[in-house]
């Protein structure tokens, strides 16, 4: 049985979350303004992403590592959520481009395009911190914010001697 078997796909999770967050966001905008509302949503979602990373790390029988993280990607791709082109994948790198993102499509359809990056994209960098702080993500563009593709570049950080 894979580590993700039986897990709800992330796209389905994000839809449920967005249905709850949308009215909260609308009230925050009404009462505190768009900038404050986005700051609150961004902070809350980032905290949840770190906790999610920690949760998935705790389920790794041999501890979290890049290989285990790559296996988790099945959850993000479930339900045809992403069209992914893998560029490189080994023990120290996992590089891929996303050419279709149903997360972005979903948020725009729900009228949440202006905060879609807060609800989804911004989670990536902090999820990996919770999962394995020895792995870093570099990404310079996303479909959510208008690019033709998202460029994910995960790399195991260089270790200092003796670590």
C-alpha positions as CSV (number, residue, x, y, z in Angstrom):
1,X,0.0,0.0,0.0
2,X,1.5,3.4,-1.0
3,X,1.8,6.2,1.6
4,X,-0.9,8.1,-0.2
5,X,-3.4,5.3,-0.9
6,X,-6.8,6.2,0.5
7,X,-5.9,9.9,0.9
8,X,-8.2,12.5,-0.5
9,X,-6.6,14.3,-3.4
10,X,-5.3,17.8,-2.7
11,X,-7.5,19.3,-5.4
12,X,-10.6,18.0,-3.6
13,X,-9.2,19.3,-0.3
14,X,-8.5,22.7,-1.7
15,X,-12.1,23.0,-3.1
16,X,-13.6,22.2,0.3
17,X,-11.2,24.7,2.0
18,X,-11.9,27.4,-0.6
19,X,-15.7,27.0,-0.1
20,X,-15.1,27.7,3.6
21,X,-12.5,30.4,3.2
22,X,-14.4,32.4,0.5
23,X,-17.1,33.9,2.8
24,X,-14.5,34.5,5.5
25,X,-12.3,36.3,3.0
26,X,-15.3,38.4,1.8
27,X,-16.1,39.5,5.4
28,X,-12.5,40.3,6.1
29,X,-12.3,42.4,3.0
30,X,-15.6,44.2,3.9
31,X,-14.5,44.9,7.5
32,X,-10.7,45.4,7.2
33,X,-9.9,45.9,3.6
34,X,-8.3,43.7,0.9
35,X,-4.7,44.1,2.1
36,X,-5.4,43.1,5.7
37,X,-7.8,40.3,4.5
38,X,-5.1,38.9,2.2
39,X,-2.5,39.1,5.0
40,X,-4.7,37.1,7.4
41,X,-5.5,34.5,4.8
42,X,-1.9,34.2,3.7
43,X,-0.6,33.8,7.3
44,X,-3.3,31.2,8.2
45,X,-2.8,29.1,5.1
46,X,1.0,29.2,5.5
47,X,0.8,28.0,9.1
48,X,-1.5,25.2,7.9
49,X,0.9,24.2,5.2
50,X,3.8,23.9,7.6
51,X,1.7,21.7,9.9
52,X,0.6,19.6,6.9
53,X,4.3,19.1,5.9
54,X,5.1,18.1,9.5
55,X,2.1,15.6,9.5
56,X,3.3,14.0,6.3
57,X,6.9,13.9,7.5
58,X,5.7,12.1,10.7
59,X,4.2,9.3,8.6
60,X,7.5,8.5,6.8
61,X,8.8,5.2,8.3
62,X,12.4,6.1,7.6
63,X,12.1,9.8,8.1
64,X,11.3,12.5,5.5
65,X,13.6,12.8,2.4
66,X,13.3,13.9,-1.1
67,X,12.3,10.5,-2.4
68,X,9.4,10.3,0.1
69,X,8.4,13.8,-0.9
70,X,8.3,12.8,-4.6
71,X,6.0,9.9,-3.8
72,X,3.6,12.4,-2.1
73,X,3.2,14.3,-5.4
74,X,0.6,11.7,-6.4
75,X,-1.8,13.5,-4.0
76,X,-1.3,16.9,-5.8
77,X,-1.7,15.3,-9.2
78,X,-4.7,13.2,-8.3
79,X,-7.9,13.8,-10.2
80,X,-5.9,15.1,-13.2
81,X,-5.1,18.2,-11.2
82,X,-1.8,18.9,-12.8
83,X,-0.1,18.3,-16.2
84,X,3.5,17.8,-15.1
85,X,6.7,17.5,-17.1
86,X,9.6,16.1,-15.0
87,X,12.9,17.7,-15.8
88,X,15.1,15.9,-13.3
89,X,14.6,13.5,-10.5
90,X,17.4,12.0,-8.3
91,X,18.4,11.8,-4.6
92,X,19.2,15.5,-4.4
93,X,17.0,17.2,-7.1
94,X,13.4,17.1,-8.1
95,X,12.7,19.5,-11.0
96,X,9.5,19.8,-12.9
97,X,7.3,22.1,-14.8
98,X,3.5,22.3,-14.5
99,X,1.8,23.0,-17.8
100,X,-1.8,22.8,-16.7
101,X,-3.0,23.6,-13.2
102,X,-6.6,22.8,-12.3
103,X,-6.0,24.5,-9.0
104,X,-5.7,27.9,-10.8
105,X,-8.7,27.1,-13.0
106,X,-10.8,26.1,-9.9
107,X,-9.9,29.3,-8.0
108,X,-10.7,31.5,-10.9
109,X,-14.0,29.7,-11.5
110,X,-14.9,30.2,-7.8
111,X,-14.2,33.9,-8.0
112,X,-11.0,33.5,-5.9
113,X,-8.4,34.2,-8.5
114,X,-7.1,37.2,-6.7
115,X,-6.1,35.0,-3.7
116,X,-5.5,31.7,-5.4
117,X,-1.8,32.2,-4.9
118,X,-2.4,32.4,-1.2
119,X,-4.7,29.4,-1.1
120,X,-2.4,27.2,-3.1
121,X,0.9,28.4,-4.6
122,X,2.3,30.0,-1.5
123,X,1.8,26.7,0.4
124,X,4.5,24.9,-1.6
125,X,7.5,26.7,-0.2
126,X,6.4,26.4,3.4
127,X,5.0,22.8,3.1
128,X,8.5,21.6,2.3
129,X,9.9,23.4,5.4
130,X,7.5,21.5,7.5
131,X,8.2,18.2,5.7
132,X,12.0,18.4,5.4
133,X,13.8,21.7,6.2
134,X,16.8,20.2,4.4
135,X,15.0,20.6,1.1
136,X,14.5,24.0,-0.6
137,X,12.1,25.1,-3.3
138,X,13.0,27.6,-6.0
139,X,10.1,28.7,-8.2
140,X,10.1,31.9,-10.3
141,X,6.7,31.7,-11.9
142,X,3.2,30.3,-11.6
143,X,0.2,29.7,-13.9
144,X,-1.9,31.2,-11.1
145,X,-0.2,34.6,-11.6
146,X,-0.3,34.5,-15.4
147,X,2.8,32.5,-16.5
148,X,2.6,29.8,-19.2
149,X,3.8,27.3,-16.7
150,X,5.0,26.8,-13.1
151,X,8.7,25.9,-12.6
152,X,9.4,23.8,-9.5
153,X,13.0,23.2,-8.5
154,X,13.5,21.2,-5.3
155,X,17.0,20.7,-4.1
156,X,18.5,19.1,-1.0
157,X,20.5,21.8,0.7
158,X,24.3,21.4,0.9
159,X,25.3,19.9,4.3
160,X,28.0,21.4,6.4
161,X,30.8,18.9,7.2
162,X,29.9,16.9,10.3
163,X,26.1,17.3,9.9
